[in-house]
Amino acid sequence: MYRILEILRQEQGFLSGEQIGIQLDISRAAVWKGIKKLREEGYEIEAVTNKGYRLILHDTMYNEKEIAQGLATKKLGHSIYFYKETDTTNGRLRDIAVEGGVEGTIAVAEKMTAGRGRRGRPWEAPAGSGIWMSILLRPAILPTEASILTLLAGMAVCQALEDETGLSPKIKWPNDIILNGKKLVGILTEMQCEMQQTHFVIVGIGINVNTTKFPEGLSEIATSLYLESGRTFSRKNILQRVLLNFEKLYEELLSAQCSFAPFLARYKGKCSTLYQEVNVLGKETFLAQAVDITPEGELVVIRKDNGKREVVFSGEVSIRGGK
């Protein structure tokens, strides 16, 4: 089936079933069966008597073959597991990682039924609307350094969306992308490790691309590229750009011996949390002013109750008057 697709992709005009059959050494009946399966996958293939078949390509096509087509990365995305429906891509990729999956493997879903964000909150991931993807990494880093990958993923996604859409999303420390005060992207990083060794890291990314509406209760806090612009976008193009951006940042991180310092100025330039009044939610909840990001990627705040300067290592931070 996919060999037929590649032949049609390379041809500008029509190809007869006989011509395709000769190239692949299969019968015209087998060609027709392959065409039928491709159409069932969503490909638009025009058939004209005495001319043959012609592939009509659309940016809306979204599967492992289309994602791989034109992907410019060296490693990320060269092994793709695509699911029409699954519970979570992080969960599927974790199983693959345990079985020895190679670094750079990605899991992509058309629909997720058990998507989740921070603190176990549900993440809406319906079919046809967004990018639900996880990336497998096997970096030689300490478990305490793995959180840097979340920050780099935020930078990669933020820049990719800006490049592909012309919009100006921002990073809400540490792992959300927001646009006009509403959540556009969630990033969930998980890992398998021992005290001094990281076996693998899975970076899960959920992007609301062409979502036209959200369920009651989410519409006030969530948004999509479509809702903010009135335009639809190619999920394939955005996904490819995210992978390319993230790979460049990941290579830079490894070259810098896993130091976040070289990225600090760039991250600050994209971070919406800085200089805002925030609620810090963790072991202790308190109101503070966000004033800086450390070279390790931690948030520096000044508490409102006692004026002390504190470093926030983990937990959740919400912007007062925002999301």
Secondary structure, 3 states (H helix, E strand, C coil): CHHHHHHHHHCCCCECHHHHHHHHCCCHHHHHHHHHHHHHCCCEEEEECCCEEEEECCCCCCCHHHHHCCCCCCCCCCCEEEECCECCHHHHHHHHHHCCCCCCCEEEECCECCCECHHHCECCCCCCCEEEEEEEECCCCCHHHCHHHHHHHHHHHHHHHHHHHCCCCEEECCCEEEECCEEEEEEEEEEEECCCCEEEEEEEEEEECCCCCCCCCCCCCECCHHHHHCCCCCHHHHHHHHHHHHHHHHHHHHHCCCCCHHHHHHHHHHECCCCCEEEEECCCCEEEEEEEECCCCCEEEEECCCCCEEEECCCEEEECCCC
